[in-house]
Amino acid sequence: MSKLFVPLVLLAEALGLASCILIGLWMGKYLGGFAWDGSSQEFNLHPVLMVTSMVFLYGNATMIYRIFTGVNVPRIAVKATHAGALILATIMMSVGLAAVFQNHNANGIPNMYSLHSWLGIATVSMFLLQLVLGLGIFLLPFASSQLRASYLSSHVFFGIAILSMSAATCLVGIMEKIFFSEIKYSALPAPAIIANAAGMAIVAFVVTVAYILTTDKAASPSNRNYSNLQ
Amino acid sequence: MSKLFVPLVLLAEALGLASCILIGLWMGKYLGGFAWDGSSQEFNLHPVLMVTSMVFLYGNATMIYRIFTGVNVPRIAVKATHAGALILATIMMSVGLAAVFQNHNANGIPNMYSLHSWLGIATVSMFLLQLVLGLGIFLLPFASSQLRASYLSSHVFFGIAILSMSAATCLVGIMEKIFFSEIKYSALPAPAIIANAAGMAIVAFVVTVAYILTTDKAASPSNRNYSNLQ
């Protein structure tokens, strides 16, 4: 896949950006824009921040190792960028969650009853556990190289699994928001097409990222010695 | 993971069965049961058949190689079971799709407008392509062992990717059906809890299956020479 590596990364970036732009367009143009005042415009921050942090930024953080390691960049810089992108994603995700809870509380809407919220809490909990384990085992200097080697495959597996769960949570959330926004869905007005397209772009982004991460490691330009975990 | 292999397979089976039972209970007990007469009871066949075929049966078909190859079973029997389970899944899936189209047409409901349907058609198309390629390359005797070896990693990757997309489609469909069934969702009546639990079980099933399929191949009891593709 060496010839396909750069085109696939560019495809992933295009799909990830399309996801963020389509969700932003839906919330910003068709559902009233953004505010921080308990109104539905505060809610609108939630989908934009969650897709940007838990899909686009998270997906890019997972690809950083494939893109940069082995290229002439110090390994600690790659690790710091991976961790930094995930910490930035965590901050944006926290603001995105605060927006929806504040909006619900300000309007007397119950929290945490929907499949979207159950999935979301499971995903965010696993994401935070993965972040803490990753920081503790790979970034801090305490873990033995044996522990690092034995944890690596779990970290990679759950990295992709949690990204996929994050995407599934977004899809369910998009469907929920379409129903709450009370458009005539079956007539496919512009916001319905934009919402459907955003969902499809999210799925295509995650499949492309997973393909880049798991397929034919040896042929990628970032081919390197994976046993060097420091 | 050798010690964990059997418990993980049992966990996957429990989660897969729970998914089918919960969806069956929701449709059979709370949404009026089943029929083939254009009524909403015909629609009810759709969720049950799709989850049973495209999640439970498909997930099991993917695990058959891990569970049986290397055990003292002829390889052709394992291949035939894998292909047979997927062909049975295809038949059940076709009936499940016929149920929803007939129900829509009988009631003047438009087809193919929702994110659920867009995702579903993408997933089913990729599933059928994967089935045709799998049959043509692995089961029929025409392909060279070189072609088989080079296609195997794509077949495995897309097997898991399509299973994940199938699960995501089910989740979006569950959310859609909750809204169309007009319960007071936020009060979490029994069918809402059952539907949420079914969604969570589907996610947990697919994550467990993906873990079984991708992690630590060497330590599984089905450790074998993967280069023997005949």
Interface residues (C-beta under 8 A of the other chain):
Chain A: I109 P110 Y113 S114 L115 H116 W118 L119 A122 S153 S154 F157 A161 S164 M165 A167 A168 L171 V172 I174 M175 E176 I178 F179 Y185 S186 A187 L188 A192 A195 N196 G199 M200 V203 V207 A210 Y211 T214 T215 D216
Chain B: I109 P110 Y113 S114 L115 H116 W118 L119 A122 S153 S154 F157 A161 S164 M165 A167 A168 L171 V172 I174 M175 E176 I178 F179 Y185 S186 A187 L188 A192 A195 N196 G199 M200 V203 V207 A210 Y211 T214 T215 D216
